[in-house]
Amino acid sequence: MFGKLKKWLGVEGVKLELEAPTEVRSEDEKITGRLHFYSMNPQKVTSVQLVFLERYRRGRGKDKLIDEYELGRIEMQCDIEIEPEVPASVDFEMPFKAIKSRMDEFEKQNFLAKGVAKVAKLAKNVKSIYRLEARATVKGTVLHPIAKKEVSVIL
């Protein structure tokens, strides 16, 4: 009984690890990497969803605003049998489209504009944090494994 409950909740189930570069260029418009699956019990992964997100923060105090933008998404249907103590891996390539603000476009004009844009961003407390998230669907469980990794995007 206790073993079935642990399996249903995903305890001692599939662990997901995300291997991806820590830095990507926006001109490349893709992220490549590898997903690693580990388990203490035999399990079956039926699908994997990858999402690339930008968390855009600006303002200070009560005027602080935070938005999240989806830059890319893929869903991979797969039947991966994971044996106990034997890791399984899957390669992925995900296209994405970086969103550039007007300030980012202005910054690219020349070296003087770059300095002005940096000061303006500092004054407005503007910051973007990019992260890659992977979620695997495991047959017979309710709580599915998730892996997250922060990635720097060079605009």
C-alpha positions as CSV (number, residue, x, y, z in Angstrom):
1,M,0.0,0.0,0.0
2,F,2.7,2.5,1.0
3,G,4.8,1.5,-2.1
4,K,1.8,2.3,-4.4
5,L,1.3,5.7,-2.8
6,K,5.0,6.6,-3.2
7,K,4.8,5.5,-6.9
8,W,1.6,7.5,-7.4
9,L,3.1,10.7,-5.9
10,G,6.4,10.2,-7.7
11,V,8.5,9.6,-4.6
12,E,11.6,7.6,-5.5
13,G,10.4,8.1,-9.1
14,V,12.0,9.7,-12.1
15,K,14.5,12.5,-11.4
16,L,15.1,14.9,-14.3
17,E,18.3,16.8,-15.0
18,L,18.6,19.5,-17.6
19,E,22.0,20.0,-19.4
20,A,22.1,23.1,-21.5
21,P,24.5,26.0,-22.2
22,T,24.7,28.7,-19.6
23,E,24.9,31.4,-22.4
24,V,23.2,31.6,-25.8
25,R,23.1,34.3,-28.5
26,S,19.8,35.7,-29.6
27,E,20.9,35.5,-33.3
28,D,21.3,31.7,-33.0
29,E,17.5,31.4,-32.2
30,K,17.9,27.9,-30.8
31,I,19.0,26.2,-27.6
32,T,20.4,22.7,-27.8
33,G,20.9,20.4,-24.8
34,R,20.3,17.1,-23.3
35,L,17.8,15.7,-20.7
36,H,18.9,13.0,-18.3
37,F,16.5,10.8,-16.5
38,Y,17.3,8.7,-13.4
39,S,15.0,6.4,-11.3
40,M,15.2,4.0,-8.4
41,N,12.3,2.0,-9.9
42,P,11.3,1.0,-13.5
43,Q,9.4,3.9,-14.9
44,K,8.1,5.1,-18.3
45,V,8.3,8.7,-19.5
46,T,5.6,9.5,-22.1
47,S,6.3,13.1,-23.0
48,V,8.6,16.0,-22.2
49,Q,7.7,19.7,-22.4
50,L,10.4,22.4,-22.7
51,V,9.7,26.1,-22.2
52,F,12.1,29.0,-22.5
53,L,10.9,32.0,-20.4
54,E,12.0,35.6,-19.9
55,R,11.2,37.3,-16.5
56,Y,11.2,41.0,-17.2
57,R,11.4,43.2,-14.1
58,R,11.4,47.0,-13.9
59,G,10.7,49.7,-11.4
60,R,11.2,50.0,-7.7
61,G,9.1,49.5,-4.5
62,K,5.4,49.7,-5.1
63,D,5.9,50.7,-8.7
64,K,7.8,47.5,-9.5
65,L,6.3,45.5,-12.4
66,I,7.2,42.0,-13.4
67,D,6.1,40.3,-16.6
68,E,6.9,36.8,-17.9
69,Y,7.2,36.1,-21.7
70,E,7.4,32.8,-23.4
71,L,10.2,32.8,-25.9
72,G,10.0,29.2,-27.1
73,R,8.2,25.9,-26.4
74,I,8.4,22.4,-27.7
75,E,6.6,19.2,-26.7
76,M,8.3,15.9,-27.4
77,Q,6.2,12.7,-27.4
78,C,8.4,9.8,-26.4
79,D,8.4,6.3,-24.8
80,I,11.5,6.2,-22.6
81,E,11.8,3.1,-20.4
82,I,13.9,4.0,-17.4
83,E,15.5,1.1,-15.6
84,P,16.6,1.3,-12.0
85,E,20.1,2.9,-11.6
86,V,20.5,3.1,-15.4
87,P,20.2,6.7,-16.6
88,A,18.5,7.5,-19.9
89,S,19.2,10.6,-22.0
90,V,17.4,12.5,-24.8
91,D,18.9,15.3,-26.9
92,F,16.8,18.4,-27.8
93,E,16.9,21.5,-29.9
94,M,14.4,24.2,-29.2
95,P,13.9,27.3,-31.4
96,F,13.2,30.6,-29.6
97,K,12.7,34.2,-30.5
98,A,14.2,36.8,-28.1
99,I,12.1,39.9,-27.5
100,K,14.0,43.2,-27.7
101,S,12.7,46.3,-26.1
102,R,13.1,49.8,-27.6
103,M,15.9,50.4,-25.2
104,D,17.7,47.3,-26.4
105,E,17.4,48.5,-30.0
106,F,18.6,52.0,-29.0
107,E,21.6,50.4,-27.2
108,K,22.8,48.7,-30.5
109,Q,23.0,52.0,-32.4
110,N,26.5,53.1,-31.4
111,F,28.9,53.2,-28.4
112,L,27.4,56.5,-27.1
113,A,23.9,55.1,-27.2
114,K,25.1,52.0,-25.3
115,G,26.2,54.1,-22.3
116,V,23.0,56.1,-22.3
117,A,20.9,53.0,-22.4
118,K,22.8,51.3,-19.6
119,V,22.3,54.4,-17.4
120,A,18.6,54.5,-18.2
121,K,18.2,50.8,-17.5
122,L,20.0,51.2,-14.1
123,A,17.8,54.2,-13.3
124,K,14.6,52.3,-14.1
125,N,15.9,49.1,-12.4
126,V,15.4,47.0,-15.6
127,K,16.5,43.4,-15.5
128,S,15.7,40.3,-17.6
129,I,16.2,36.8,-16.2
130,Y,15.9,33.9,-18.7
131,R,15.2,30.3,-17.7
132,L,14.7,27.0,-19.4
133,E,12.2,24.6,-17.8
134,A,11.6,21.0,-18.6
135,R,8.7,18.9,-17.3
136,A,8.4,15.2,-18.0
137,T,5.2,13.2,-17.9
138,V,5.7,9.9,-16.2
139,K,3.1,7.2,-16.6
140,G,1.2,6.3,-13.4
141,T,2.3,9.4,-11.3
142,V,0.5,12.6,-10.3
143,L,3.5,14.7,-9.5
144,H,5.8,14.9,-12.6
145,P,9.5,15.8,-12.4
146,I,10.6,19.4,-13.3
147,A,14.0,20.8,-14.0
148,K,14.9,24.5,-14.3
149,K,18.1,26.2,-15.5
150,E,19.0,29.9,-15.8
151,V,20.4,30.9,-19.1
152,S,22.1,34.2,-20.1
153,V,20.9,35.6,-23.5
154,I,23.3,37.8,-25.4
155,L,21.2,40.3,-27.3
